[in-house]
Amino acid sequence: MESKVKEAVQRKMCGYNCAQAVACTYCEQAGLDEETVKNLTQGFAVGMGGSMEATCGAIIGAVNILGLINKNPQKTMQSARRIISRFKEQNGTVICKELKGIADGVVRRECIDCVKDAALLLEDELK
């Protein structure tokens, strides 16, 4: 599979939220049109619902695509756990507000880089 990471980053730079940027990049492989995927993932902006309290939207977008492509709950769960584990290992957390340094002022990862990380991890799982 040709890497689509740059495409995901471009989408983020053009106003897509992190979940949309990742999920829409891989929507064709998942068998859905971009508008449907964009609408499906709109609520996962800024750590879900704009709260920053939940998992990074880029990871959510990647896991959504895994489910659509795998169509196998066990395989999807195993891949999702690997993505979460690897992302956390790289960045110290998967929680949006922690990545953004809201509590301690230490930004661990910018959104563009979270999108890049999630897209790369997704591609690894889809190989």
C-alpha distance (Angstrom), angle and dihedral (degrees) to the residues before:
residue distance angle dihedral
M1 . . .
E2 3.76 . .
S3 3.79 110.3 .
K4 3.78 113.8 -101.7
V5 3.80 95.5 -174.7
K6 3.81 93.5 113.5
E7 3.80 89.3 51.9
A8 3.81 90.6 53.2
V9 3.81 91.1 49.6
Q10 3.80 90.6 48.2
R11 3.80 90.6 53.3
K12 3.81 90.3 51.3
M13 3.80 90.0 50.6
C14 3.83 89.6 51.0
G15 3.80 94.7 57.8
Y16 3.78 105.7 -84.8
N17 3.79 114.9 136.0
C18 3.81 116.1 -116.8
A19 3.83 95.0 -96.5
Q20 3.80 91.5 47.7
A21 3.80 93.0 46.9
V22 3.80 92.2 56.7
A23 3.81 99.8 35.3
C24 3.80 96.7 44.7
T25 3.78 91.1 50.3
Y26 3.80 90.4 61.3
C27 3.82 99.4 32.4
E28 3.82 94.5 109.4
Q29 3.82 91.5 57.2
A30 3.81 87.1 49.5
G31 3.80 91.7 52.4
L32 3.80 97.3 -116.9
D33 3.77 133.0 113.3
E34 3.78 119.8 -110.9
E35 3.81 96.0 -115.2
T36 3.81 91.6 56.0
V37 3.80 92.8 48.2
K38 3.80 92.2 44.7
N39 3.81 90.4 52.8
L40 3.81 92.2 44.4
T41 3.80 92.4 54.3
Q42 3.80 100.2 39.1
G43 3.82 93.8 100.7
F44 3.79 93.1 57.5
A45 3.81 95.1 73.7
V46 3.80 119.7 128.2
G47 3.79 96.4 6.0
M48 3.82 94.2 -39.0
G49 3.76 122.3 -42.2
G50 3.79 92.6 6.8
S51 3.81 90.4 -73.4
M52 3.82 97.7 116.1
E53 3.82 84.9 -146.8
A54 3.80 98.3 108.2
T55 3.79 141.1 56.9
C56 3.79 118.1 -51.0
G57 3.80 109.7 -86.1
A58 3.80 92.2 -130.4
I59 3.81 89.5 64.2
I60 3.80 90.9 45.7
G61 3.80 90.0 52.7
A62 3.80 91.1 50.1
V63 3.81 93.4 48.7
N64 3.81 91.7 48.2
I65 3.79 89.7 55.2
L66 3.81 91.2 47.6
G67 3.79 90.2 57.5
L68 3.78 93.4 47.7
I69 3.78 93.1 49.3
N70 3.81 100.2 37.6
K71 3.80 98.0 42.5
N72 3.80 84.3 -167.0
P73 3.82 117.8 105.8
Q74 3.80 95.5 -155.9
K75 3.79 94.4 49.0
T76 3.80 91.2 45.1
M77 3.81 93.1 49.9
Q78 3.81 92.3 49.0
S79 3.81 91.9 48.4
A80 3.80 91.7 45.1
R81 3.80 91.3 52.7
R82 3.81 90.4 50.5
I83 3.81 91.8 49.8
I84 3.81 92.0 48.5
S85 3.80 92.3 46.2
R86 3.80 94.6 47.7
F87 3.82 93.0 44.4
K88 3.80 90.5 50.2
E89 3.80 91.0 47.0
Q90 3.82 90.3 53.0
N91 3.80 98.1 41.4
G92 3.79 107.1 23.2
T93 3.81 95.0 -119.6
V94 3.80 144.5 25.5
I95 3.82 95.5 -146.0
C96 3.80 114.5 108.4
K97 3.82 98.6 -137.9
E98 3.81 91.0 48.1
L99 3.80 91.4 49.7
K100 3.80 88.7 50.6
G101 3.83 93.7 46.6
I102 3.81 95.2 -124.6
A103 3.82 95.5 153.1
D104 3.79 101.2 35.5
G105 3.81 104.6 21.8
V106 3.80 92.3 -119.8
V107 3.79 110.7 124.6
R108 3.79 106.2 -151.2
R109 3.81 97.2 -177.9
E110 3.79 136.4 0.0
C111 3.81 118.4 -129.8
I112 3.81 93.3 -109.4
D113 3.79 89.4 55.9
C114 3.82 92.3 46.2
V115 3.81 88.5 54.2
K116 3.80 90.3 48.7
D117 3.81 92.3 48.4
A118 3.82 94.1 47.3
A119 3.81 92.7 47.4
L120 3.81 91.8 50.7
L121 3.80 91.8 47.5
L122 3.81 90.7 48.0
E123 3.79 91.0 51.2
D124 3.80 90.1 51.0
E125 3.80 90.2 53.8
L126 3.80 93.5 47.0
K127 3.83 93.6 54.2
